[in-house]
């Protein structure tokens, strides 16, 4: 199993753990992640302007390079995954956007959204299978009560992201079960963490992240895991005084596979 | 050569103000075949019709063109006029110079030129018209009503009252439908069962009505006046003629794990069961999946208990074949499944319920004996929150795009009833809009707000979750423009309704058209609301679109009137403008059979004489009684064998040529 691996900028700086353990675990699971030498920014935020192509171009370049290598793209960062999936959807379904982008890039072969973009979690679920992962777990995380925090980027808009049921997702809980731990279901697992509002209104971000944290705690969690560097930041920095520890899901995977 | 008369109508100033009618008369006189042309103020008036009749006789006309309004308006009128003067009614053509010309144009010169062209086209067509004769078919004087809810019951009663036999096929073991499950009805708050059950008894007692409960329609063949229907009567394992409905068997039955469908699964029922006390027929049935006798071969307690010897474990499904002249769809609705609305916790928390479930909880014969209790701990709730439009007016694809129409009113009813009976309970209602068109409806809603103190909040609920043993509702108040977090004990979801799952299969059996939401389509949304475009198929109740009880009953009566009108006829005249296959051109490809929406085309092996060569060929054959003359087959036929009488390819091309000249 070989995939184009798109780490994104945060995984090289703030979220090195997310990256490191994703790679180590992949190796342990027999998956080769190939990082392109010349990858560039995903665009960071999916542009909501329907007629704007400039902010989509860098994502398209990544998608084109994967297509040319005949590989699917795997991402770990929720934000990168979100941008790549949605830009890919535009290229597939928005004829006007597709035309403009292709004319601008002057590609040898036109791009029409052919690349498969998958998240590391969906790779675990759909390509490897949680049953298979369960078999490869060396140190099961028995007795640990873990709360999955989804955030918004992976789930919404649900039709385009096609990741999981946006109101009642199960993928991270199934992942937690595969590692031998006990998932904690709590109502705020798909609510907003505060996102970028932390830059302009700290108190608002604290309120949002505080609610998530309190809800997870009230339902008996000892630990929260997430796939998103921004969620990680908000829960950690704005989660309140007696917050629960927050870790990346890849770190737990590496721990269970004993490659940490 | 035809002798054609052209009659140009002024329609007062409707046509004459924009079209120079005299110029049209002069121009059309030069057309081949035209023997006479004139204009008149109101051609549809008696004087106008006399002009036509006299001209036909005086000039020995073989065909006429009336340049007037749309044929939908007066084609039938002028056909009758022609017939009265001894002309075949299908030798009449209408040139629509009102809706298609004078009403939509301003420039008189251009409009006049267009009117001339339209008149010329009609003349060109009449030149090729041939007299057509309407055929006749017989009428079986019995109707079938599919569905035994209030819609089906009312339709059947009205048909029976007129003296015709009518059969009801109901898939459940009893008639009554959704209305039997309701506690009270808006806006009068009378007891639903009290007004429904006498009608159910009337159905059972009426000599003209035959009931097939626990039965389904398997197959429908035939056409208007002559339907042949196969009904499957499922085995009840109880002999209907012997069972007295005493209920002894239910008290002895040891299998008590079946979900009580009548109470929306809120409690359990026995494997042998009578759905509710007033069921019609008041006869038990055995749910074989739950019955211990069927599962293990042991038990047989009901058989031992039954003093009427009605139990028959060996009963088999029965197939019944019957003939009908008309069929009424009254298949009703179901609340949608809520599996895509997990934000409301319906599948997770027993105190989050649907409105229909609340009806059962509020009902004296329901699972709590009519006391409002939380299903989780059977405790009294102190606050109840209603959420409207759950799955209605939803364009996200999770629910239905339409308004379910009944929810605003039944939610107001529920809120009012709770506040009336339990003044200590706080009631909040979240809504997008409150829609109350209907007699005494808005007054009713205002009473809920003003007299009963129901708290209406404009805004939608984003999430419902459990915290410290109670429910929390996270929502937005759009008027106050703030986020709300409310503690509540019960949440009631005003769930969208959708047509019964059986509607789609039945519609294809009946070749009745159906819309994207599985509602059966009416022949005309305004003018023919209770008829399907397929002749002989009528619509009653929610199968046509969301409606409340009074509307359903009105429509049920209207459908019955249409059925009575049909059954009252001894013979039906058939539309002569039907498809016809030229068997010498037909190549047997079956394309026409595939596109025919009415099942009117079949293939037969037939000996044909093709220019002296006799051979047997597979050729298309049109059943003229079934054909509705839509023309789909004529445009599909690759060899040009299919043609539509009255609208032949030659006629259409002649019109086009006349327009393009």
HADDOCK unambig.tbl for C-alpha pairs under 7 A between the chains (distance, minus, plus):
assign (segid A and resid 167 and name CA) (segid B and resid 342 and name CA) 5.49 0.50 0.50
assign (segid A and resid 167 and name CA) (segid B and resid 343 and name CA) 5.44 0.50 0.50
assign (segid A and resid 168 and name CA) (segid B and resid 342 and name CA) 5.87 0.50 0.50
assign (segid A and resid 187 and name CA) (segid B and resid 465 and name CA) 5.91 0.50 0.50
